[in-house]
Amino acid sequence: MTTPHSAPHPTGHPVPTWDDLVTAALLGTDRRALPPALHTPGKEAPLALLDAAAVQTVRRRAGLRPAPAAAPPEPAADDPRPQVPPAARRRLATLLTDQPGSGSGGRRGAAPDLTELLPQWLALANARGYGPPPELLPALLNAARGRTDLRPQALIFAGPRALWLARLNPDWKFALRATPGGGVALPSTDDVPGVRQLWEEGLFAERVALLTALRADTGTGTGTGTGNARMALDLLTSTWPTERAEDRLMFLDSLRTGLSPEDEPFLEQALTDRSRNVRSTAAELLSALPESALAGRMAARAASCVAVDHTSNTPTLTVEAPHECDAGMERDGVVPKPPAGRGERSWWLGQLVESAPLATWPPRLGHRTPTEIVALPVADDWRGELHAAWCRAAVRQRDVDWSRALLGAPASPDAAGPGAVSLAERAKLLTSLPSAERADWVAGFIAAHGLSEAFQLLGVCTIPWSGPLGRAVVDSLNIARDAGSYPWSFSGVMGLAERCLDPAEAVRLEALTAVPDEPEDASPGAGSYWSEAFQRLVTTLRLRAAIRDELPPPT
């Protein structure tokens, strides 16, 4: 019997093979004559070649012989979590069908943005301990593939089945990359030979996952956290000289978890590493240990640069920045070459002050409190540089007292504050404060300065916003609305409010959905835009309330 691949052509010439057609296409019909079977009167050679390729494609598919049956995949690991209730499953299906970019890109109107609700739905489902409906996993993985902001919560919610699916579909391989060790089960910390074998023979991602798990004491063994951290350090020490520079950097970064004085000898040794990035990371970690030798060296250097001048009527801070960056400073992580447009001495000073423990300054500066130190005048225009370095130190050391001092009162006339030299620095300092105090501070700032400069500050506040903070935001939006301001100037804050306001605020906001009377100097059409924006905000808050009700704590 003649197979589809060897069937004779009506002309009597043999049918050209697929390889013959590919060769002719690559070389071009001008350089490679068509096989005789393809010569057709009145048809140009390129067209005849394409027609033949189309016919041969159909033949190849129709005549394909079945391959030997492959072994079926192992079943996915069990997910013991309860599935979401039916109403929540329907809500998730709706949220997954509203893909980014499906809108017109113009005026948003009053309809809520469902894509912004999906991250909150996933976070709440994870907090409640629910597992996913299996039939929605492909759509969820597709959504996470296109939105990196979704991936952490989406992969937690998807659970072990996501990794199982990702091994079968290369489009979802991001799930394997995002999971420590690619989803491979780590040995128990009691299994010392297994731990050592994985460290010595495992893939890089598996070794990083192992090191991180040991430092965080997330193994399943009965060893103490301190013992596991010590085991991780011993593993790292055993292979450190043979690791690549980029791998050493990643391994060193894992020591941030569970960092303790026991790590100091190893980190001191890493200060002499061949890689500048490794040396810099080691110095940063050592500076986070206030009792380390490096912290002491940096404190001595920084203290020699700053003093109180009592000769004037008002005590004043004087600054004498370093005149050189010596070898010892470089070894301790000071970068000698400043960025373009930055002076060398100010660059070196900033690094020294940033790395010195903040406990250095009260005894050095007359036993003053942080608030009193920040309030002192600084001679010769060094105030900005000195305070900026203290801000970075307060953020790095998570020092609440210094953060409060540098933030100052939220209603201070200078929106940048007494110590912080920019709103960006204020936002970073706020992260060191307890969440309730942070929200109260931002509410006070908005009451004094309005919303135009508050966007970065709102972004570091806990969700949902506290009552005082939510009311401050709504009151400021209402003031802007009544003044006929451009609503587009507040679109960022309005978007944050949709995600962060307490849904209970919807009742109070209902009165703001009507089209307001526009002042004579109002922006044209501003009233209708404000009405749509508040309608969208109210609808979104009610949707969030419905989502919360649809995901009650499992019984």
MARBA-194358 format. One record per residue (C-alpha): residue number from 1; chain; x, y, z. Coordinates in steps of 0.25 Angstrom, whole numbers, plus 5000, padded with zeros to 4 digits. Layout:
BEGIN
ATOM, NUM, A, X, Y, Z
...
//
This chain:
BEGIN
ATOM, 1, A, 5000, 5000, 5000
ATOM, 2, A, 5005, 5014, 4996
ATOM, 3, A, 5007, 5023, 5008
ATOM, 4, A, 5003, 5038, 5007
ATOM, 5, A, 5018, 5042, 5007
ATOM, 6, A, 5021, 5033, 4995
ATOM, 7, A, 5008, 5034, 4987
ATOM, 8, A, 5012, 5037, 4972
ATOM, 9, A, 5009, 5051, 4966
ATOM, 10, A, 4999, 5051, 4954
ATOM, 11, A, 5010, 5055, 4945
ATOM, 12, A, 5018, 5042, 4948
ATOM, 13, A, 5029, 5049, 4955
ATOM, 14, A, 5031, 5046, 4970
ATOM, 15, A, 5025, 5055, 4980
ATOM, 16, A, 5036, 5064, 4986
ATOM, 17, A, 5039, 5062, 5001
ATOM, 18, A, 5037, 5072, 5012
ATOM, 19, A, 5052, 5074, 5012
ATOM, 20, A, 5052, 5077, 4997
ATOM, 21, A, 5042, 5088, 4999
ATOM, 22, A, 5049, 5094, 5011
ATOM, 23, A, 5063, 5094, 5003
ATOM, 24, A, 5056, 5101, 4991
ATOM, 25, A, 5050, 5111, 5000
ATOM, 26, A, 5063, 5115, 5007
ATOM, 27, A, 5071, 5116, 4995
ATOM, 28, A, 5060, 5122, 4987
ATOM, 29, A, 5053, 5118, 4974
ATOM, 30, A, 5063, 5126, 4966
ATOM, 31, A, 5075, 5118, 4971
ATOM, 32, A, 5068, 5105, 4973
ATOM, 33, A, 5060, 5099, 4962
ATOM, 34, A, 5046, 5093, 4966
ATOM, 35, A, 5045, 5078, 4966
ATOM, 36, A, 5038, 5074, 4952
ATOM, 37, A, 5025, 5070, 4959
ATOM, 38, A, 5023, 5084, 4963
ATOM, 39, A, 5024, 5090, 4950
ATOM, 40, A, 5010, 5096, 4946
ATOM, 41, A, 5007, 5103, 4933
ATOM, 42, A, 5003, 5118, 4936
ATOM, 43, A, 5007, 5117, 4951
ATOM, 44, A, 5020, 5125, 4956
ATOM, 45, A, 5030, 5116, 4963
ATOM, 46, A, 5029, 5123, 4977
ATOM, 47, A, 5014, 5121, 4977
ATOM, 48, A, 5015, 5107, 4973
ATOM, 49, A, 5025, 5104, 4984
ATOM, 50, A, 5016, 5110, 4994
ATOM, 51, A, 5004, 5102, 4989
ATOM, 52, A, 5012, 5089, 4990
ATOM, 53, A, 5016, 5093, 5004
ATOM, 54, A, 5002, 5094, 5008
ATOM, 55, A, 4998, 5081, 5002
ATOM, 56, A, 5010, 5074, 5008
ATOM, 57, A, 5006, 5080, 5022
ATOM, 58, A, 4993, 5073, 5021
ATOM, 59, A, 4999, 5060, 5017
ATOM, 60, A, 5009, 5061, 5028
ATOM, 61, A, 4998, 5063, 5038
ATOM, 62, A, 4989, 5052, 5032
ATOM, 63, A, 5000, 5042, 5031
ATOM, 64, A, 5006, 5044, 5044
ATOM, 65, A, 5009, 5031, 5051
ATOM, 66, A, 5006, 5031, 5066
ATOM, 67, A, 5018, 5031, 5075
ATOM, 68, A, 5020, 5021, 5086
ATOM, 69, A, 5011, 5025, 5098
ATOM, 70, A, 5018, 5033, 5109
ATOM, 71, A, 5017, 5030, 5123
ATOM, 72, A, 5006, 5038, 5130
ATOM, 73, A, 5010, 5049, 5139
ATOM, 74, A, 5010, 5047, 5154
ATOM, 75, A, 4998, 5052, 5160
ATOM, 76, A, 4999, 5066, 5167
ATOM, 77, A, 5001, 5067, 5181
ATOM, 78, A, 4989, 5068, 5190
ATOM, 79, A, 4984, 5082, 5194
ATOM, 80, A, 4978, 5080, 5208
ATOM, 81, A, 4972, 5094, 5208
ATOM, 82, A, 4957, 5096, 5206
ATOM, 83, A, 4952, 5101, 5193
ATOM, 84, A, 4946, 5115, 5193
ATOM, 85, A, 4931, 5116, 5194
ATOM, 86, A, 4922, 5116, 5181
ATOM, 87, A, 4920, 5131, 5182
ATOM, 88, A, 4935, 5134, 5183
ATOM, 89, A, 4938, 5124, 5172
ATOM, 90, A, 4928, 5132, 5163
ATOM, 91, A, 4934, 5145, 5167
ATOM, 92, A, 4948, 5140, 5164
ATOM, 93, A, 4944, 5135, 5150
ATOM, 94, A, 4938, 5149, 5147
ATOM, 95, A, 4951, 5156, 5152
ATOM, 96, A, 4960, 5147, 5143
ATOM, 97, A, 4952, 5150, 5131
ATOM, 98, A, 4954, 5165, 5132
ATOM, 99, A, 4968, 5166, 5126
ATOM, 100, A, 4977, 5178, 5126
ATOM, 101, A, 4977, 5186, 5114
ATOM, 102, A, 4963, 5182, 5110
ATOM, 103, A, 4958, 5196, 5112
ATOM, 104, A, 4958, 5207, 5102
ATOM, 105, A, 4969, 5214, 5109
ATOM, 106, A, 4961, 5227, 5110
ATOM, 107, A, 4951, 5233, 5120
ATOM, 108, A, 4949, 5222, 5131
ATOM, 109, A, 4935, 5225, 5134
ATOM, 110, A, 4928, 5220, 5147
ATOM, 111, A, 4931, 5205, 5145
ATOM, 112, A, 4941, 5199, 5155
ATOM, 113, A, 4954, 5194, 5151
ATOM, 114, A, 4953, 5179, 5153
ATOM, 115, A, 4968, 5177, 5150
ATOM, 116, A, 4971, 5185, 5163
ATOM, 117, A, 4962, 5176, 5171
ATOM, 118, A, 4968, 5163, 5167
ATOM, 119, A, 4981, 5165, 5176
ATOM, 120, A, 4972, 5168, 5188
ATOM, 121, A, 4963, 5156, 5186
ATOM, 122, A, 4975, 5147, 5185
ATOM, 123, A, 4981, 5153, 5198
ATOM, 124, A, 4968, 5151, 5206
ATOM, 125, A, 4966, 5137, 5201
ATOM, 126, A, 4981, 5134, 5205
ATOM, 127, A, 4978, 5140, 5219
ATOM, 128, A, 4966, 5132, 5220
ATOM, 129, A, 4974, 5119, 5217
ATOM, 130, A, 4965, 5115, 5204
ATOM, 131, A, 4970, 5107, 5192
ATOM, 132, A, 4967, 5109, 5178
ATOM, 133, A, 4956, 5103, 5169
ATOM, 134, A, 4964, 5094, 5160
ATOM, 135, A, 4956, 5098, 5147
ATOM, 136, A, 4961, 5113, 5149
ATOM, 137, A, 4976, 5110, 5151
ATOM, 138, A, 4979, 5111, 5136
ATOM, 139, A, 4973, 5125, 5136
ATOM, 140, A, 4979, 5129, 5149
ATOM, 141, A, 4993, 5125, 5144
ATOM, 142, A, 4991, 5132, 5131
ATOM, 143, A, 4987, 5145, 5138
ATOM, 144, A, 5000, 5143, 5147
ATOM, 145, A, 5008, 5141, 5135
ATOM, 146, A, 5004, 5155, 5130
ATOM, 147, A, 5005, 5162, 5143
ATOM, 148, A, 5017, 5161, 5152
ATOM, 149, A, 5010, 5168, 5163
ATOM, 150, A, 5000, 5156, 5164
ATOM, 151, A, 5010, 5145, 5165
ATOM, 152, A, 5013, 5144, 5179
ATOM, 153, A, 4999, 5144, 5184
ATOM, 154, A, 4994, 5136, 5172
ATOM, 155, A, 5005, 5125, 5174
ATOM, 156, A, 5001, 5124, 5189
ATOM, 157, A, 4987, 5122, 5185
ATOM, 158, A, 4989, 5113, 5174
ATOM, 159, A, 4997, 5103, 5183
ATOM, 160, A, 5004, 5090, 5179
ATOM, 161, A, 4995, 5089, 5166
ATOM, 162, A, 5001, 5101, 5160
ATOM, 163, A, 5015, 5095, 5161
ATOM, 164, A, 5010, 5082, 5155
ATOM, 165, A, 5003, 5090, 5143
ATOM, 166, A, 5016, 5098, 5141
ATOM, 167, A, 5024, 5086, 5139
ATOM, 168, A, 5015, 5082, 5128
ATOM, 169, A, 5013, 5096, 5121
ATOM, 170, A, 5025, 5104, 5118
ATOM, 171, A, 5016, 5117, 5117
ATOM, 172, A, 5015, 5115, 5133
ATOM, 173, A, 5030, 5113, 5136
ATOM, 174, A, 5031, 5126, 5143
ATOM, 175, A, 5024, 5118, 5155
ATOM, 176, A, 5036, 5109, 5156
ATOM, 177, A, 5045, 5121, 5156
ATOM, 178, A, 5037, 5128, 5166
ATOM, 179, A, 5037, 5116, 5176
ATOM, 180, A, 5050, 5114, 5184
ATOM, 181, A, 5057, 5102, 5178
ATOM, 182, A, 5047, 5101, 5167
ATOM, 183, A, 5037, 5094, 5176
ATOM, 184, A, 5046, 5083, 5180
ATOM, 185, A, 5044, 5078, 5194
ATOM, 186, A, 5055, 5081, 5203
ATOM, 187, A, 5061, 5071, 5213
ATOM, 188, A, 5057, 5071, 5228
ATOM, 189, A, 5068, 5079, 5236
ATOM, 190, A, 5069, 5066, 5244
ATOM, 191, A, 5074, 5059, 5231
ATOM, 192, A, 5088, 5065, 5232
ATOM, 193, A, 5094, 5055, 5221
ATOM, 194, A, 5082, 5059, 5212
ATOM, 195, A, 5084, 5074, 5215
ATOM, 196, A, 5099, 5073, 5211
ATOM, 197, A, 5097, 5065, 5199
ATOM, 198, A, 5087, 5075, 5193
ATOM, 199, A, 5096, 5087, 5197
ATOM, 200, A, 5108, 5080, 5190
ATOM, 201, A, 5100, 5074, 5178
ATOM, 202, A, 5088, 5082, 5176
ATOM, 203, A, 5084, 5092, 5166
ATOM, 204, A, 5087, 5107, 5169
ATOM, 205, A, 5073, 5110, 5172
ATOM, 206, A, 5071, 5098, 5181
ATOM, 207, A, 5084, 5102, 5189
ATOM, 208, A, 5079, 5116, 5191
ATOM, 209, A, 5065, 5111, 5195
ATOM, 210, A, 5072, 5102, 5205
ATOM, 211, A, 5081, 5113, 5211
ATOM, 212, A, 5069, 5122, 5212
ATOM, 213, A, 5060, 5111, 5219
ATOM, 214, A, 5071, 5108, 5229
ATOM, 215, A, 5073, 5123, 5232
ATOM, 216, A, 5058, 5125, 5234
ATOM, 217, A, 5057, 5112, 5242
ATOM, 218, A, 5046, 5107, 5232
ATOM, 219, A, 5051, 5092, 5232
ATOM, 220, A, 5043, 5081, 5237
ATOM, 221, A, 5053, 5076, 5247
ATOM, 222, A, 5053, 5078, 5262
ATOM, 223, A, 5066, 5086, 5262
ATOM, 224, A, 5066, 5100, 5268
ATOM, 225, A, 5066, 5113, 5259
ATOM, 226, A, 5080, 5116, 5264
ATOM, 227, A, 5085, 5102, 5261
ATOM, 228, A, 5080, 5103, 5247
ATOM, 229, A, 5085, 5117, 5244
ATOM, 230, A, 5099, 5111, 5249
ATOM, 231, A, 5097, 5099, 5240
ATOM, 232, A, 5095, 5109, 5228
ATOM, 233, A, 5107, 5117, 5231
ATOM, 234, A, 5115, 5104, 5232
ATOM, 235, A, 5110, 5100, 5218
ATOM, 236, A, 5114, 5113, 5212
ATOM, 237, A, 5127, 5113, 5218
ATOM, 238, A, 5131, 5099, 5213
ATOM, 239, A, 5129, 5103, 5199
ATOM, 240, A, 5131, 5118, 5199
ATOM, 241, A, 5145, 5118, 5192
ATOM, 242, A, 5140, 5110, 5180
ATOM, 243, A, 5127, 5118, 5178
ATOM, 244, A, 5126, 5128, 5166
ATOM, 245, A, 5125, 5142, 5169
ATOM, 246, A, 5110, 5144, 5165
ATOM, 247, A, 5107, 5132, 5174
ATOM, 248, A, 5115, 5137, 5186
ATOM, 249, A, 5107, 5150, 5185
ATOM, 250, A, 5093, 5142, 5185
ATOM, 251, A, 5098, 5133, 5196
ATOM, 252, A, 5103, 5145, 5204
ATOM, 253, A, 5090, 5152, 5203
ATOM, 254, A, 5082, 5140, 5209
ATOM, 255, A, 5089, 5143, 5222
ATOM, 256, A, 5080, 5156, 5224
ATOM, 257, A, 5070, 5146, 5230
ATOM, 258, A, 5074, 5143, 5244
ATOM, 259, A, 5086, 5152, 5244
ATOM, 260, A, 5093, 5151, 5257
ATOM, 261, A, 5107, 5153, 5263
ATOM, 262, A, 5111, 5139, 5260
ATOM, 263, A, 5112, 5143, 5246
ATOM, 264, A, 5122, 5154, 5248
ATOM, 265, A, 5135, 5146, 5246
ATOM, 266, A, 5130, 5141, 5233
ATOM, 267, A, 5125, 5154, 5228
ATOM, 268, A, 5139, 5161, 5233
ATOM, 269, A, 5146, 5150, 5224
ATOM, 270, A, 5136, 5154, 5212
ATOM, 271, A, 5141, 5169, 5213
ATOM, 272, A, 5154, 5164, 5206
ATOM, 273, A, 5146, 5157, 5195
ATOM, 274, A, 5151, 5158, 5180
ATOM, 275, A, 5137, 5164, 5176
ATOM, 276, A, 5133, 5178, 5180
ATOM, 277, A, 5119, 5175, 5181
ATOM, 278, A, 5121, 5164, 5191
ATOM, 279, A, 5130, 5173, 5199
ATOM, 280, A, 5119, 5184, 5199
ATOM, 281, A, 5108, 5174, 5203
ATOM, 282, A, 5117, 5169, 5214
ATOM, 283, A, 5120, 5183, 5219
ATOM, 284, A, 5105, 5186, 5219
ATOM, 285, A, 5101, 5174, 5227
ATOM, 286, A, 5112, 5177, 5237
ATOM, 287, A, 5107, 5191, 5239
ATOM, 288, A, 5094, 5185, 5243
ATOM, 289, A, 5101, 5178, 5255
ATOM, 290, A, 5103, 5190, 5264
ATOM, 291, A, 5113, 5183, 5273
ATOM, 292, A, 5121, 5178, 5261
ATOM, 293, A, 5136, 5183, 5259
ATOM, 294, A, 5132, 5189, 5246
ATOM, 295, A, 5121, 5197, 5253
ATOM, 296, A, 5131, 5202, 5263
ATOM, 297, A, 5141, 5206, 5252
ATOM, 298, A, 5130, 5214, 5245
ATOM, 299, A, 5125, 5220, 5258
ATOM, 300, A, 5139, 5225, 5261
ATOM, 301, A, 5141, 5231, 5247
ATOM, 302, A, 5127, 5237, 5246
ATOM, 303, A, 5129, 5243, 5261
ATOM, 304, A, 5142, 5250, 5257
ATOM, 305, A, 5135, 5257, 5246
ATOM, 306, A, 5123, 5263, 5254
ATOM, 307, A, 5124, 5272, 5267
ATOM, 308, A, 5117, 5282, 5274
ATOM, 309, A, 5122, 5296, 5274
ATOM, 310, A, 5120, 5303, 5287
ATOM, 311, A, 5127, 5316, 5284
ATOM, 312, A, 5115, 5323, 5278
ATOM, 313, A, 5102, 5327, 5285
ATOM, 314, A, 5095, 5316, 5279
ATOM, 315, A, 5101, 5302, 5280
ATOM, 316, A, 5104, 5298, 5265
ATOM, 317, A, 5108, 5285, 5259
ATOM, 318, A, 5121, 5286, 5251
ATOM, 319, A, 5125, 5276, 5240
ATOM, 320, A, 5139, 5273, 5235
ATOM, 321, A, 5137, 5263, 5224
ATOM, 322, A, 5148, 5253, 5221
ATOM, 323, A, 5160, 5258, 5212
ATOM, 324, A, 5163, 5244, 5207
ATOM, 325, A, 5157, 5230, 5205
ATOM, 326, A, 5168, 5221, 5211
ATOM, 327, A, 5170, 5207, 5209
ATOM, 328, A, 5163, 5204, 5222
ATOM, 329, A, 5151, 5211, 5218
ATOM, 330, A, 5150, 5204, 5205
ATOM, 331, A, 5151, 5190, 5212
ATOM, 332, A, 5140, 5194, 5221
ATOM, 333, A, 5131, 5197, 5209
ATOM, 334, A, 5133, 5212, 5206
ATOM, 335, A, 5132, 5214, 5191
ATOM, 336, A, 5143, 5223, 5187
ATOM, 337, A, 5138, 5229, 5174
ATOM, 338, A, 5125, 5238, 5175
ATOM, 339, A, 5114, 5238, 5165
ATOM, 340, A, 5114, 5249, 5155
ATOM, 341, A, 5112, 5263, 5160
ATOM, 342, A, 5115, 5259, 5175
ATOM, 343, A, 5127, 5264, 5183
ATOM, 344, A, 5136, 5254, 5188
ATOM, 345, A, 5137, 5258, 5202
ATOM, 346, A, 5122, 5259, 5204
ATOM, 347, A, 5120, 5245, 5197
ATOM, 348, A, 5130, 5239, 5207
ATOM, 349, A, 5123, 5246, 5219
ATOM, 350, A, 5110, 5241, 5215
ATOM, 351, A, 5114, 5227, 5215
ATOM, 352, A, 5121, 5228, 5228
ATOM, 353, A, 5109, 5234, 5235
ATOM, 354, A, 5100, 5224, 5229
ATOM, 355, A, 5108, 5212, 5234
ATOM, 356, A, 5110, 5217, 5248
ATOM, 357, A, 5101, 5212, 5259
ATOM, 358, A, 5091, 5223, 5263
ATOM, 359, A, 5095, 5221, 5277
ATOM, 360, A, 5108, 5228, 5274
ATOM, 361, A, 5102, 5241, 5274
ATOM, 362, A, 5095, 5245, 5287
ATOM, 363, A, 5108, 5243, 5295
ATOM, 364, A, 5116, 5249, 5284
ATOM, 365, A, 5107, 5262, 5284
ATOM, 366, A, 5105, 5265, 5298
ATOM, 367, A, 5096, 5254, 5302
ATOM, 368, A, 5084, 5261, 5294
ATOM, 369, A, 5072, 5253, 5289
ATOM, 370, A, 5070, 5250, 5275
ATOM, 371, A, 5060, 5261, 5274
ATOM, 372, A, 5069, 5271, 5280
ATOM, 373, A, 5081, 5267, 5271
ATOM, 374, A, 5072, 5269, 5258
ATOM, 375, A, 5068, 5282, 5263
ATOM, 376, A, 5082, 5288, 5264
ATOM, 377, A, 5087, 5297, 5253
ATOM, 378, A, 5098, 5291, 5244
ATOM, 379, A, 5109, 5300, 5240
ATOM, 380, A, 5114, 5302, 5225
ATOM, 381, A, 5102, 5297, 5218
ATOM, 382, A, 5105, 5282, 5223
ATOM, 383, A, 5091, 5281, 5228
ATOM, 384, A, 5085, 5274, 5216
ATOM, 385, A, 5096, 5264, 5215
ATOM, 386, A, 5097, 5260, 5229
ATOM, 387, A, 5082, 5259, 5231
ATOM, 388, A, 5080, 5251, 5219
ATOM, 389, A, 5091, 5241, 5224
ATOM, 390, A, 5084, 5240, 5237
ATOM, 391, A, 5071, 5237, 5230
ATOM, 392, A, 5077, 5226, 5222
ATOM, 393, A, 5083, 5220, 5236
ATOM, 394, A, 5069, 5221, 5243
ATOM, 395, A, 5063, 5213, 5231
ATOM, 396, A, 5074, 5203, 5231
ATOM, 397, A, 5074, 5201, 5246
ATOM, 398, A, 5059, 5202, 5248
ATOM, 399, A, 5061, 5213, 5259
ATOM, 400, A, 5047, 5218, 5263
ATOM, 401, A, 5053, 5230, 5271
ATOM, 402, A, 5062, 5235, 5261
ATOM, 403, A, 5051, 5233, 5250
ATOM, 404, A, 5041, 5241, 5258
ATOM, 405, A, 5052, 5252, 5260
ATOM, 406, A, 5055, 5253, 5246
ATOM, 407, A, 5040, 5253, 5241
ATOM, 408, A, 5037, 5264, 5251
ATOM, 409, A, 5022, 5269, 5253
ATOM, 410, A, 5013, 5266, 5241
ATOM, 411, A, 5008, 5280, 5241
ATOM, 412, A, 5022, 5287, 5240
ATOM, 413, A, 5022, 5298, 5230
ATOM, 414, A, 5033, 5291, 5222
ATOM, 415, A, 5026, 5279, 5215
ATOM, 416, A, 5040, 5272, 5214
ATOM, 417, A, 5041, 5272, 5229
ATOM, 418, A, 5052, 5277, 5239
ATOM, 419, A, 5062, 5265, 5236
ATOM, 420, A, 5057, 5258, 5224
ATOM, 421, A, 5061, 5266, 5211
ATOM, 422, A, 5050, 5260, 5202
ATOM, 423, A, 5037, 5254, 5203
ATOM, 424, A, 5043, 5241, 5198
ATOM, 425, A, 5052, 5240, 5210
ATOM, 426, A, 5039, 5243, 5219
ATOM, 427, A, 5032, 5231, 5213
ATOM, 428, A, 5044, 5222, 5216
ATOM, 429, A, 5045, 5228, 5230
ATOM, 430, A, 5030, 5225, 5232
ATOM, 431, A, 5032, 5210, 5230
ATOM, 432, A, 5040, 5209, 5243
ATOM, 433, A, 5028, 5214, 5251
ATOM, 434, A, 5016, 5205, 5256
ATOM, 435, A, 5005, 5205, 5246
ATOM, 436, A, 4995, 5213, 5255
ATOM, 437, A, 5005, 5224, 5257
ATOM, 438, A, 5009, 5224, 5243
ATOM, 439, A, 4994, 5226, 5238
ATOM, 440, A, 4992, 5237, 5249
ATOM, 441, A, 5004, 5244, 5244
ATOM, 442, A, 5000, 5244, 5229
ATOM, 443, A, 4986, 5248, 5233
ATOM, 444, A, 4992, 5260, 5240
ATOM, 445, A, 5001, 5263, 5228
ATOM, 446, A, 4989, 5263, 5218
ATOM, 447, A, 4981, 5272, 5228
ATOM, 448, A, 4992, 5282, 5227
ATOM, 449, A, 4998, 5281, 5213
ATOM, 450, A, 4986, 5274, 5205
ATOM, 451, A, 4988, 5263, 5195
ATOM, 452, A, 4997, 5268, 5185
ATOM, 453, A, 5009, 5264, 5192
ATOM, 454, A, 5004, 5252, 5200
ATOM, 455, A, 5003, 5241, 5189
ATOM, 456, A, 5017, 5235, 5193
ATOM, 457, A, 5013, 5235, 5208
ATOM, 458, A, 5000, 5228, 5206
ATOM, 459, A, 5007, 5217, 5199
ATOM, 460, A, 5014, 5212, 5211
ATOM, 461, A, 5001, 5212, 5220
ATOM, 462, A, 4995, 5199, 5224
ATOM, 463, A, 4982, 5194, 5217
ATOM, 464, A, 4971, 5197, 5219
ATOM, 465, A, 4974, 5211, 5224
ATOM, 466, A, 4970, 5215, 5238
ATOM, 467, A, 4958, 5223, 5241
ATOM, 468, A, 4965, 5236, 5243
ATOM, 469, A, 4974, 5234, 5230
ATOM, 470, A, 4962, 5231, 5222
ATOM, 471, A, 4954, 5243, 5226
ATOM, 472, A, 4966, 5252, 5224
ATOM, 473, A, 4967, 5247, 5209
ATOM, 474, A, 4952, 5248, 5207
ATOM, 475, A, 4951, 5262, 5213
ATOM, 476, A, 4963, 5267, 5204
ATOM, 477, A, 4956, 5261, 5192
ATOM, 478, A, 4943, 5267, 5195
ATOM, 479, A, 4950, 5281, 5197
ATOM, 480, A, 4957, 5279, 5183
ATOM, 481, A, 4944, 5275, 5177
ATOM, 482, A, 4936, 5288, 5183
ATOM, 483, A, 4948, 5297, 5178
ATOM, 484, A, 4946, 5292, 5164
ATOM, 485, A, 4960, 5286, 5163
ATOM, 486, A, 4965, 5277, 5152
ATOM, 487, A, 4960, 5263, 5156
ATOM, 488, A, 4971, 5257, 5147
ATOM, 489, A, 4982, 5263, 5157
ATOM, 490, A, 4976, 5254, 5168
ATOM, 491, A, 4974, 5241, 5159
ATOM, 492, A, 4986, 5234, 5166
ATOM, 493, A, 4981, 5237, 5180
ATOM, 494, A, 4967, 5233, 5176
ATOM, 495, A, 4972, 5220, 5171
ATOM, 496, A, 4979, 5217, 5184
ATOM, 497, A, 4966, 5221, 5191
ATOM, 498, A, 4959, 5210, 5183
ATOM, 499, A, 4969, 5200, 5188
ATOM, 500, A, 4971, 5205, 5202
ATOM, 501, A, 4959, 5212, 5208
ATOM, 502, A, 4951, 5204, 5218
ATOM, 503, A, 4938, 5199, 5210
ATOM, 504, A, 4930, 5205, 5222
ATOM, 505, A, 4933, 5219, 5216
ATOM, 506, A, 4924, 5216, 5204
ATOM, 507, A, 4912, 5221, 5212
ATOM, 508, A, 4918, 5234, 5215
ATOM, 509, A, 4923, 5236, 5201
ATOM, 510, A, 4909, 5234, 5194
ATOM, 511, A, 4906, 5249, 5196
ATOM, 512, A, 4918, 5252, 5187
ATOM, 513, A, 4914, 5244, 5175
ATOM, 514, A, 4904, 5256, 5170
ATOM, 515, A, 4909, 5265, 5160
ATOM, 516, A, 4914, 5278, 5168
ATOM, 517, A, 4911, 5292, 5164
ATOM, 518, A, 4923, 5297, 5157
ATOM, 519, A, 4930, 5310, 5162
ATOM, 520, A, 4932, 5321, 5151
ATOM, 521, A, 4947, 5318, 5150
ATOM, 522, A, 4945, 5303, 5151
ATOM, 523, A, 4952, 5294, 5140
ATOM, 524, A, 4942, 5291, 5129
ATOM, 525, A, 4934, 5278, 5131
ATOM, 526, A, 4941, 5276, 5145
ATOM, 527, A, 4928, 5274, 5152
ATOM, 528, A, 4924, 5262, 5143
ATOM, 529, A, 4938, 5256, 5145
ATOM, 530, A, 4937, 5257, 5160
ATOM, 531, A, 4923, 5251, 5160
ATOM, 532, A, 4928, 5239, 5152
ATOM, 533, A, 4941, 5237, 5160
ATOM, 534, A, 4933, 5237, 5173
ATOM, 535, A, 4922, 5227, 5167
ATOM, 536, A, 4934, 5218, 5163
ATOM, 537, A, 4940, 5219, 5177
ATOM, 538, A, 4927, 5216, 5184
ATOM, 539, A, 4924, 5204, 5174
ATOM, 540, A, 4938, 5199, 5177
ATOM, 541, A, 4937, 5200, 5192
ATOM, 542, A, 4924, 5192, 5191
ATOM, 543, A, 4930, 5181, 5183
ATOM, 544, A, 4941, 5180, 5193
ATOM, 545, A, 4931, 5178, 5204
ATOM, 546, A, 4924, 5167, 5196
ATOM, 547, A, 4937, 5160, 5193
ATOM, 548, A, 4940, 5161, 5208
ATOM, 549, A, 4926, 5155, 5211
ATOM, 550, A, 4928, 5144, 5201
ATOM, 551, A, 4941, 5139, 5207
ATOM, 552, A, 4937, 5137, 5222
ATOM, 553, A, 4947, 5129, 5231
ATOM, 554, A, 4946, 5114, 5228
ATOM, 555, A, 4938, 5107, 5238
//
